[in-house]
Amino acid sequence: MGGKGALLLVLGFSLIFMVAGRNFNSMSTATVENFANYYNDQKSHHLAASGINLVTNQIFLNGALADQTWNYSFDNGTIRVTLTTVNTFQQIKELVSVGTFAGVSSTIKVVLKPSSFSKYAYFSHTESANIWWTTTDTVWGPLHTNGQLRVADRPVFYGKVTLDGSLVKYSNSAKPQFLGGFQTGVHIDIPSNGVSNLKAAATAGGYVFTNQSTVYLEFRGDSIRYRFSPTAAWTNVLASTFAPNGAIFAENANLRIKGRVNGRFTVGADGTSRGNVYLDDDLFYNQDPRIYPNSTDMMGIVAKNNIIITDNTPNNSNIIVQASIYSENGSFQAENYQNRPVAGAIYLLGGVIQNARGPVGEFKTVGGTSVIVNGFSKRYRYDDRFMVASPPFFPGTNAFEIVSWFE
Amino acid sequence: MGFGALLDILGSTIIGGMLLMILLRMNDAAVKNNYDYSGERIVQQNLVEVVKLLEYDFRKIGYCANWNIFPNPALGIIRADSNRIEFITDLSTSANPFGDGVLDTLKYYLGTTLELSVTPNPNDRLLYRVVNSTTPMGSNLGITQFKLTYFDANGDRITSMPTSPPLGIAAIQIDIAVENPAAYGNDYAADKRVIWRQVRLPARNFTLR
């Protein structure tokens, strides 16, 4: 009897222990499973991101890549990436990547568009060794240089800053404020066909001035007038019929411009010894986008060589420039910057894209404050519309940029 | 009944009592372990759920299906402090899994301990998720800490945030601690707490352009 009782007792205890043990094991397993599921989620997400990286790299190397689907097997998972051109005219591309791991799928979708130089508030291929961005400098939009970015004290960059060279600090106390992000190792060449593409567009549906050494062009709202010497009579034309597609080009000539721009235009000039665009006076929009946010006025200035603020009477007390400026081989500069009188400030609304940084004035330091002694000080503001739109036929970077990333 | 039988009864009583004591203690231990294990599982699951939700939403900071209407994603974070963040995004819906192209604002913040005075845990708080200007939605997942630390592009901790975007945030450190809202024996010691830390870019969109 006692033996049976003991047996029952042992069996009873064993049963209780087995049930409790199973329960504990189950809970432990559930805890581990919980993290295993999180791991699977993360892994599938990373696989999807890898798919995007693999294909965007191909697009960056070959912008003409045809729409297609790629399938990859990677790290015990699978990746399926589909490239679709969603807007043929604007060349907007969409990439959808689905990463799958252990039965869990994750999707990432990105949108790419051709990148235009007009999106930059400031772009230079090279930076002068003795020019520093300092506390008084504020850049309101994206900035890129293929050279070194030299900073002293606390310059403020509101847009994203990208560099191919390094960030050089004047001293250890230099604290540049990169409020829009900062990235190194990015190289963007100024293409050699930016100006010629504009010329081709002007030939096809705009207007090309030929066989002139200098073209004087004044925007007057709905109309444009031009002449070929400072004393000749003006020829007046209706802007919309003169250059229907907005491209105006001076072939092998210098172009001198000013006036009130109504509409979307890009003007340009080429030539070996010419190819400069001179700003003879204010160039401004009919509707300032800072006052009229829906303004459609948009101006591009494209020069094979330099874009120069003329040393003349109208420019001796400030100059307004509302445009995105592109100099393929030269720079944006002021004529006679070392000898001209103190001329106020350059009120630029737009961006400056130049091969090399050019001078617009000289200053000296008095009591710790910079004082202009020749030429201009700078008041540059970025035109935010250039983040999504460009003046007609403004040079592109020949590359795509990602404008949207869903994950 | 002789002395021997008396000894048998006494001995069996003692042994039986000891067995009973062992059984009771074992039961108590089993109950405690059961509570601890299940509590730990709940805490772990709560943590993973919170983390998944945060990662899902934070990945979309500055995102909009119609990218033209929000061309500068660096302006995506509107307000940020140590336990609160508000940002612009485009929330997915069942009809529009990639967003509807209309900008939304999303806000996360941590409530006070007074709001959860009914739970035995004196430290847990509600984590609120507010979409646009709708009524704040809080969930009690046993969160006792939701701390956000921000770093600029130089890698320095941001101690003084600009009043308006862009706020210059290049990286966010998220610290979360989760405890059992009703632990066995009201034991909320540090070793019962589950913590999670992630240093992340705000979002891929944030530094695209």
Boltz contact constraints between the chains, C-beta under 6 A:
constraints:
  - contact:
      token1: [A, 20]
      token2: [B, 30]
      max_distance: 6.0
  - contact:
      token1: [A, 24]
      token2: [B, 37]
      max_distance: 6.0
  - contact:
      token1: [A, 27]
      token2: [B, 37]
      max_distance: 6.0
  - contact:
      token1: [A, 27]
      token2: [B, 38]
      max_distance: 6.0
  - contact:
      token1: [A, 27]
      token2: [B, 41]
      max_distance: 6.0
  - contact:
      token1: [A, 30]
      token2: [B, 41]
      max_distance: 6.0
  - contact:
      token1: [A, 31]
      token2: [B, 41]
      max_distance: 6.0
  - contact:
      token1: [A, 31]
      token2: [B, 44]
      max_distance: 6.0
  - contact:
      token1: [A, 34]
      token2: [B, 44]
      max_distance: 6.0
  - contact:
      token1: [A, 34]
      token2: [B, 45]
      max_distance: 6.0
  - contact:
      token1: [A, 34]
      token2: [B, 48]
      max_distance: 6.0
  - contact:
      token1: [A, 38]
      token2: [B, 48]
      max_distance: 6.0
  - contact:
      token1: [A, 109]
      token2: [B, 98]
      max_distance: 6.0
  - contact:
      token1: [A, 178]
      token2: [B, 153]
      max_distance: 6.0
  - contact:
      token1: [A, 179]
      token2: [B, 166]
      max_distance: 6.0
  - contact:
      token1: [A, 179]
      token2: [B, 168]
      max_distance: 6.0
  - contact:
      token1: [A, 180]
      token2: [B, 74]
      max_distance: 6.0
  - contact:
      token1: [A, 180]
      token2: [B, 166]
      max_distance: 6.0
  - contact:
      token1: [A, 181]
      token2: [B, 74]
      max_distance: 6.0
  - contact:
      token1: [A, 181]
      token2: [B, 207]
      max_distance: 6.0
  - contact:
      token1: [A, 182]
      token2: [B, 153]
      max_distance: 6.0
  - contact:
      token1: [A, 387]
      token2: [B, 71]
      max_distance: 6.0
  - contact:
      token1: [A, 387]
      token2: [B, 72]
      max_distance: 6.0
  - contact:
      token1: [A, 388]
      token2: [B, 68]
      max_distance: 6.0
  - contact:
      token1: [A, 388]
      token2: [B, 71]
      max_distance: 6.0
  - contact:
      token1: [A, 402]
      token2: [B, 208]
      max_distance: 6.0
  - contact:
      token1: [A, 403]
      token2: [B, 67]
      max_distance: 6.0
  - contact:
      token1: [A, 404]
      token2: [B, 67]
      max_distance: 6.0
  - contact:
      token1: [A, 405]
      token2: [B, 204]
      max_distance: 6.0
  - contact:
      token1: [A, 405]
      token2: [B, 205]
      max_distance: 6.0
  - contact:
      token1: [A, 406]
      token2: [B, 63]
      max_distance: 6.0
  - contact:
      token1: [A, 406]
      token2: [B, 98]
      max_distance: 6.0
  - contact:
      token1: [A, 407]
      token2: [B, 59]
      max_distance: 6.0
